[in-house]
Amino acid sequence: MTAPAFDFTSYRVAIAGGSRGIGRAMALGFLEAGASVAACARGQEGLDALRRDAGAPPERLHTQRCDLADADQIERWIEDAARAMDGLDVLVNNATGYGFREDDESWLVDFNVDLMAAVRASRHALPHLRRSPHPCILHTSSIGSLRPRTMGPPYAAMKAALNHYTRTQALALAGDRIRVNAIAPGSIEFEGGVWDRVKHEKPEQYAQVLATIPFGRFGTAREVAQLALFLASPLAGWITGQIMVVDGGQSLRF
């Protein structure tokens, strides 16, 4: 294994939605770079797989089931994570309700999971972050938030709201030297994810989307995770309030 590009030794990182795809890649990336990680997700199976595949010492990886649509469970997870790691330095809000239909259920699940989970987790993490020597909050947005779109309006609208919250939060917390940024991925393919399923179930749609990406391929979860590590690192010490796109140029063709 090559030496990690970043050194997060002594960092304590909490990742909401950390068992699959981008969140899992972030958890593995921070662990590889020496951080302690507390990951939550709704399903125990994914958390067990993360723990098995990470191979990290038990004291460096805390996993916990949490329904991120439930305010009480979020508060409990943040407090348990901070207790397990003796504090928090980085909070990553990486959850989505995948509400793509034009119905009340889709709007409500995206409101609660994509937006309010980030608000609630941030609120409960703030007392711990204010005590950190290098505090940082990262939100996972989407390039779908950047321009009007007809596909998945609840998802796009709530990610756009998350962008606005990112900038507002960054301004509000600058006095505490807490940096806040969002990552807006393009189409990311990973095993069991949306585009992996589309590739097998709807190959024509897969090919159409692929044709919109100038780099000629879908992104990987690890590529998004590498941006997260950069933004949480001292190398990004004067970056706050930004929505950072990682999409192989896909949004240039919107």
C-alpha positions, 0 to 999 in steps of 0.5 A: 500500500502506498503512503497516504497523501494526507496525514490525519493522525489525531483527527476525529471524523464523523461521517453521516451516511458512511457505509456505502458509495461515497460515504464509505470511500470517505471513511476508508480514506480518512482511516487510511490517512490515520484519522479516527472515524465514526460512521453512521448509516441506517443499515447494519449490514453496510456498517459491518462490511465497512468495519470488516473491510477497513481492518482498522483497530476497534478504537479508531472506527465507531459504527452506529445505526442511525435513521438520518430522518429522525432528529433524536437518532442524529443527536444520539449518534453525534454524542456517541461519536464524540464520546467514542473519539473524545471529540470531533474535528470534522463532520461530513454530512453525506446522506440522501433520501434519493427522492426523485419522484414528484410526490409528497413522499419524495419531497419530505424524505429529501427535506429530512435526509438531504437538508435537515439531517445536515442542519441537525447534525451540524447543530449537535456537533458545534459544541465539539467543533468549537473545541477542535484545533482544526474544525471543518464541516463538509456537506455532499451536494450534487451538480444537479443542484446547480441548474434547473432540471426536470429529473428528480426535482425534490433531490435537486431542490434540496441539494440547492438548499444545502448549497445555500445553507453551506454558504450561510453556515460558513459565514456564521461560523467564520468567527469560530474558525470553523470552515464549511464547504460542500462537494457537488459530485457528478455521476458517480458509479460504484457497486450497488449504486444508482449508476451500477444498477442503471448500467445493467437495467437501463443500458440506453440511459447509461450510455446517454449519461456517459455521453454527457461526460467530457472525460468519457467515464463515470466518476469513482467514489474514491475520487470524491473522497479525495476531494473531501480529504483535501477540504478537511486538511490544512492545505484548504485552510483558507477555503470556506463557503464553497461548492466544489464540483467533481464531475469530469466536466459533466456540468459544462454540458448542462 
